[in-house]
Amino acid sequence: MASREFDIIVYGATGFTGRLVAEYLAERYGKDVRWAMGGRSLTKLQEVRDAIGAPADTPLITANADDPASLEAMTARASVVITTVGPYQLYGEPLLEACIATGTAYADLCGEPAWMAQMIAKHEAAAKASGARIVFSCGFDSIPFDLGVWTAQQAAITRFGRPAPRVKGRVKAMKGTFSGGTAASAKASMAAAARDPSVLKALLDPFALAGGFRGPDQPNGAIPHYDAAVGAWVAPFVMAVINTKNVHRTNALSGRPYGDDFQYDEMMIAPGLGDLGKAAAEAIAKMPAIGAGDGGPKPGEGPSKEERDTGFYELLFVAEMPGGERVTATVKGDRDPGYGSTSKMIAEAALCLIRDVPDAPGGIWTPGAIMAAPLVKRLEANAGISFATD
């Protein structure tokens, strides 16, 4: 890997999120990282390079999912490829295969559990053999949740001598939008589920990504209720369908440090108290699922810089012990979740792969399983994300 021409290639740099990733690398790291921009159109790559103020000599690489040879030629030049080109179930597999063939590390923003399950079954053995470290879900889904649970469990082990068998993930506050790519991925997943019952099964199974491990029945996060642990009503959280699966995969890949009986769910804290909070929770629960309608940003679109910069999120993780003891962890982000924070997260995850855990073995990983501690440190130092315990 050390002999590769580039540390990072950002594939999909002409898309909205890919452009933000390239801009972050240019502004934050400059010449300290050997990086290049990749995409289908040289002209569009040149336009984005100039628009974000990247140096005129920033390398530009053309490659196309319809041309596997071009993808292999591109991936062979990089230590790690960041891809923001989704929905991954429509466009992702050729690049994944190219990275595995060339032993190149890979980081994406995938929140499509059925596709991820298919790729794990189909390609994990080859990734282990080639040494390619494949890491899905390196954005808001699911890094803050995956590492939030990890942080809470580290605190439980320190305080109580063992992990908590139950962790509650709660979205306490959030300002910002999900990305157009996330919405498109959700629509593609729903369409695939309508065609193939196995896709729906994967969406509903909390252990769909856990490599054959099956833990206990999980809490039902689809029903609004009053949660005494947070002193508020809680409602379903749309991204729980992917985040919970990644948390259970982290536990499975890591040798089950959270225990064989671990339970986890995610919900949103509804504003207000008493009847008002109950009404808010029930109203949130009735909202259309992401990707179900035609509103919101389309792929390639997104909020203004001001909207990204004024966005934020705060997540709460409550680790509950059998005797009633609790420890909590809080994760805060200083940008909108779907764009500003996500673009920084995936860039730092890619750098963590090659700089902080360069000797980690090949395979298909979660961020929490392959680089939890160094990634927490990196995100706090560079990406405006904080991890704290009570």
C-alpha positions in Angstrom: 0.0 0.0 0.0 2.8 2.4 0.8 4.0 2.3 -2.8 0.6 3.4 -4.2 0.5 6.6 -6.1 -2.3 8.1 -4.1 -3.4 7.8 -0.5 -7.0 8.5 -1.4 -9.1 8.7 -4.5 -12.6 10.3 -4.1 -14.8 8.5 -6.6 -18.0 10.4 -7.4 -16.3 13.8 -6.8 -18.7 15.5 -9.2 -21.7 14.6 -7.1 -22.9 16.8 -4.2 -21.5 14.8 -1.4 -18.4 13.7 -3.3 -17.6 17.3 -3.9 -17.9 18.1 -0.2 -15.4 15.3 0.6 -12.9 16.6 -2.0 -13.4 20.1 -0.6 -12.7 18.9 2.9 -9.5 17.1 1.9 -8.3 20.2 0.0 -9.0 22.6 2.9 -8.0 20.4 5.8 -5.1 18.4 4.5 -3.8 20.0 1.3 -0.5 18.4 0.3 -0.4 16.3 3.5 -2.5 13.8 1.8 -1.9 12.5 -1.7 -5.4 12.5 -3.1 -7.1 12.5 -6.4 -10.6 13.1 -7.8 -12.4 10.4 -9.8 -15.5 10.2 -11.9 -16.9 9.6 -15.3 -16.4 13.0 -16.9 -13.0 14.8 -17.1 -14.8 18.1 -17.9 -17.0 17.9 -14.8 -14.0 16.9 -12.6 -12.2 19.9 -13.9 -15.2 22.2 -13.1 -15.5 20.8 -9.6 -11.7 21.1 -8.9 -11.8 24.8 -9.9 -15.1 25.5 -8.0 -13.8 24.1 -4.7 -10.5 25.9 -5.0 -8.4 22.8 -5.1 -4.9 23.2 -6.7 -4.8 23.2 -10.4 -2.5 20.2 -10.4 -5.0 18.0 -8.4 -5.0 14.7 -10.2 -8.2 13.8 -12.1 -9.0 10.2 -13.0 -11.8 9.1 -15.3 -13.4 5.7 -14.6 -16.9 4.3 -15.3 -18.9 1.5 -13.6 -19.7 0.2 -17.2 -15.9 -0.3 -17.8 -14.5 -2.7 -15.1 -11.0 -2.3 -16.6 -11.1 1.4 -15.9 -12.2 0.8 -12.3 -9.3 -1.7 -11.7 -6.8 0.7 -13.2 -8.1 3.5 -10.9 -8.2 1.4 -7.7 -4.7 0.0 -8.3 -3.3 3.5 -7.9 -4.8 4.2 -4.5 -4.4 2.9 -0.9 -8.1 3.6 -0.3 -11.0 4.6 -2.5 -13.9 6.7 -1.1 -17.1 6.2 -3.1 -20.2 8.4 -2.8 -21.8 7.0 -5.9 -25.2 5.5 -4.8 -27.6 3.9 -4.6 -25.0 1.2 -4.2 -27.3 -1.6 -5.1 -27.5 0.0 -8.5 -24.0 1.3 -9.0 -21.7 0.0 -6.3 -20.7 -3.6 -7.0 -18.3 -3.1 -9.9 -16.2 -0.7 -7.9 -16.3 -3.0 -4.8 -15.1 -5.9 -7.0 -12.3 -3.7 -8.4 -11.1 -2.8 -4.9 -11.1 -6.4 -3.9 -9.3 -7.5 -7.0 -6.5 -4.9 -6.4 -6.4 -5.2 -2.6 -7.5 -1.6 -2.2 -9.2 -0.3 0.9 -12.7 1.0 0.4 -15.1 3.3 2.3 -18.7 4.2 1.3 -21.8 5.7 2.7 -24.1 2.7 2.2 -27.3 2.5 4.2 -28.7 -0.4 2.1 -28.7 -3.5 4.4 -30.1 -6.0 1.9 -27.3 -5.1 -0.6 -24.7 -5.1 2.1 -25.8 -8.6 3.1 -25.6 -9.8 -0.5 -22.1 -8.3 -0.9 -20.9 -9.9 2.4 -22.1 -13.3 1.3 -20.7 -12.9 -2.2 -17.4 -11.1 -1.6 -16.1 -11.4 2.0 -13.9 -14.4 1.4 -12.3 -12.7 -1.6 -11.7 -9.5 0.4 -10.0 -11.5 3.2 -7.8 -13.3 0.6 -6.7 -10.1 -1.2 -6.3 -8.0 1.9 -8.9 -5.4 0.8 -10.5 -3.7 3.8 -14.0 -3.0 2.8 -15.9 -0.6 5.2 -19.6 0.2 4.6 -21.6 2.9 6.2 -19.0 5.6 6.9 -21.4 8.5 7.2 -24.1 9.6 9.5 -25.4 6.1 8.9 -23.8 4.6 10.8 -20.6 6.0 12.4 -22.1 8.2 15.2 -24.4 5.3 16.3 -21.8 2.5 15.9 -19.2 4.5 17.8 -21.8 5.9 20.3 -22.7 2.4 21.4 -19.0 1.5 21.6 -18.3 4.6 23.7 -21.2 3.7 26.1 -20.0 0.1 26.4 -16.4 1.2 27.1 -17.8 3.3 30.0 -19.9 0.4 31.3 -16.9 -1.9 31.3 -14.8 0.6 33.1 -17.5 1.4 35.7 -19.2 -1.9 36.2 -16.6 -4.4 35.0 -18.7 -5.8 32.1 -20.7 -4.5 29.1 -24.3 -3.5 29.4 -26.7 -6.1 28.0 -29.1 -3.3 26.9 -28.2 0.0 25.2 -30.8 2.6 24.0 -29.8 4.9 21.2 -31.8 8.2 21.3 -31.8 11.1 18.8 -32.0 14.0 21.2 -31.8 16.9 18.7 -31.0 17.3 15.0 -31.1 20.1 12.5 -30.5 19.3 8.9 -31.6 17.0 6.1 -30.8 13.5 5.0 -28.9 13.5 1.8 -30.5 13.0 -1.6 -28.4 9.9 -2.0 -29.9 8.5 1.2 -33.4 9.1 -0.1 -32.6 7.5 -3.4 -31.1 4.5 -1.7 -34.3 4.1 0.4 -36.5 4.2 -2.7 -34.3 1.7 -4.4 -34.5 -0.6 -1.3 -38.2 -0.4 -1.2 -38.5 -1.2 -4.9 -36.1 -4.1 -4.5 -38.2 -5.4 -1.5 -41.3 -5.3 -3.6 -39.7 -7.5 -6.2 -37.8 -9.9 -3.9 -39.1 -11.1 -0.5 -35.6 -11.9 0.7 -34.8 -8.2 0.6 -37.7 -7.4 2.9 -36.5 -10.2 5.2 -33.1 -8.6 5.4 -34.6 -5.2 6.1 -36.6 -6.6 9.0 -33.9 -8.8 10.5 -31.8 -7.0 13.1 -29.0 -9.7 12.7 -29.0 -9.6 8.9 -25.4 -8.4 8.8 -24.1 -10.4 11.9 -22.5 -13.2 9.9 -24.8 -16.0 11.1 -24.8 -14.9 14.8 -28.3 -14.5 16.3 -28.8 -12.8 19.6 -32.0 -12.4 21.6 -35.2 -10.8 20.4 -34.7 -7.1 20.0 -36.8 -4.2 21.4 -39.5 -2.9 19.1 -38.5 0.6 18.0 -41.6 1.1 15.8 -44.1 1.9 18.6 -44.1 5.3 20.4 -43.9 5.1 24.1 -42.7 6.9 27.2 -39.1 6.1 28.0 -38.2 6.6 31.7 -34.5 6.3 30.9 -34.7 9.7 29.1 -37.8 11.1 30.8 -39.6 11.7 27.5 -41.8 10.1 24.8 -39.9 8.5 22.0 -40.9 7.8 18.4 -39.5 5.6 15.6 -36.2 6.8 13.9 -36.0 6.2 10.2 -32.4 5.3 10.1 -32.6 2.6 12.8 -33.2 0.0 10.2 -29.6 0.2 9.1 -27.8 1.5 12.2 -29.0 -1.3 14.5 -27.8 -3.9 12.0 -24.3 -2.3 11.8 -24.1 -2.2 15.6 -24.9 -5.9 15.8 -22.4 -6.6 13.1 -19.7 -4.7 15.0 -20.5 -6.9 18.1 -20.3 -10.1 16.0 -17.1 -9.2 14.1 -15.3 -8.1 17.3 -15.9 -11.4 19.1 -19.1 -10.2 20.8 -17.6 -7.8 23.4 -21.1 -6.5 24.1 -22.2 -10.1 25.0 -24.3 -12.8 23.4 -27.5 -11.3 25.0 -27.0 -7.7 23.8 -30.1 -5.7 22.9 -30.1 -2.4 21.1 -32.7 0.0 19.6 -32.9 3.5 18.3 -35.7 6.1 18.6 -36.2 9.8 18.5 -36.9 11.8 21.6 -40.2 13.7 21.0 -40.4 17.4 22.1 -42.8 18.4 24.9 -44.0 16.8 28.1 -46.9 14.6 29.0 -49.7 14.5 26.5 -47.9 17.0 24.3 -44.9 14.7 24.1 -47.1 11.7 23.4 -48.9 13.6 20.6 -45.5 14.6 19.1 -44.2 11.0 19.2 -47.3 9.7 17.5 -47.2 12.4 14.8 -43.5 11.6 14.1 -44.4 7.9 13.8 -47.0 8.6 11.2 -44.7 10.6 9.0 -43.8 9.1 5.6 -40.6 7.1 5.7 -37.6 8.6 4.0 -37.7 7.9 0.3 -41.4 7.2 0.3 -42.3 10.5 -1.4 -40.9 12.9 -4.0 -40.0 15.7 -1.6 -36.5 16.5 -0.3 -33.3 16.7 -2.2 -32.6 14.7 -5.3 -29.3 12.9 -5.8 -26.7 15.5 -6.6 -28.6 18.2 -4.8 -28.2 19.5 -1.2 -28.5 22.4 1.2 -26.5 25.6 1.0 -23.3 26.1 2.9 -25.1 28.2 5.5 -27.6 25.4 6.0 -24.8 22.8 6.4 -22.8 25.0 8.7 -25.7 25.8 11.0 -26.9 22.2 11.2 -26.1 19.9 14.1 -27.1 16.7 15.9 -27.0 15.3 19.5 -27.3 11.6 20.1 -27.8 10.0 23.5 -26.8 6.3 24.4 -28.1 4.9 27.6 -26.4 1.7 28.7 -28.5 -0.2 31.3 -27.2 -2.8 33.6 -29.4 -5.7 35.0 -29.4 -4.2 38.5 -30.7 -0.8 37.2 -27.4 1.0 37.1 -26.9 3.2 34.0 -24.1 5.0 32.2 -24.7 7.4 29.3 -22.7 8.5 26.3 -23.4 11.6 24.2 -22.3 12.2 20.6 -22.5 15.7 19.1 -21.9 16.8 15.6 -21.3 20.5 14.5 -22.7 20.3 11.0 -25.9 19.0 9.4 -25.9 15.2 9.5 -26.5 14.3 5.9 -23.9 16.4 4.2 -21.5 18.6 6.3 -20.8 16.0 9.0 -21.0 13.0 6.7 -18.4 14.3 4.3 -15.9 14.9 7.1 -16.7 11.4 8.6 -16.0 9.4 5.5 -12.8 11.3 4.8 -11.5 10.7 8.3 -12.5 7.1 8.1 -10.5 6.6 5.0 -7.5 8.2 6.5 -7.9 6.1 9.6 -7.8 3.0 7.6 -4.5 3.7 6.0 -2.8 5.7 8.7 -4.1 4.3 12.0 -4.9 0.7 11.3 -2.7 -0.1 8.2 -2.2 -3.7 9.4 -5.8 -4.6 9.9 -6.7 -7.7 7.9 -8.8 -7.8 4.8 -12.6 -8.4 5.0 -15.9 -6.6 5.0 -16.0 -4.4 8.1 -17.9 -1.9 10.1 -16.1 1.2 11.3 -16.7 0.1 14.9 -15.1 -3.3 14.4 -12.0 -2.3 12.5 -11.1 1.2 13.9 -13.3 2.3 16.8 -10.8 3.9 19.2 -8.5 5.6 16.6 -11.5 6.8 14.6 -13.1 8.4 17.7 -9.8 10.2 18.4 -9.5 11.3 14.8 -13.2 12.6 14.5 -12.8 14.5 17.7 -9.5 16.1 16.6 -10.6 17.0 13.0 -14.3 16.5 12.2 -16.2 18.5 14.8 -17.7 15.4 16.5 -17.5 14.9 20.2 -17.9 11.7 22.3 -18.5 12.1 26.0 -19.7 9.9 28.9 -21.4 10.9 32.2 
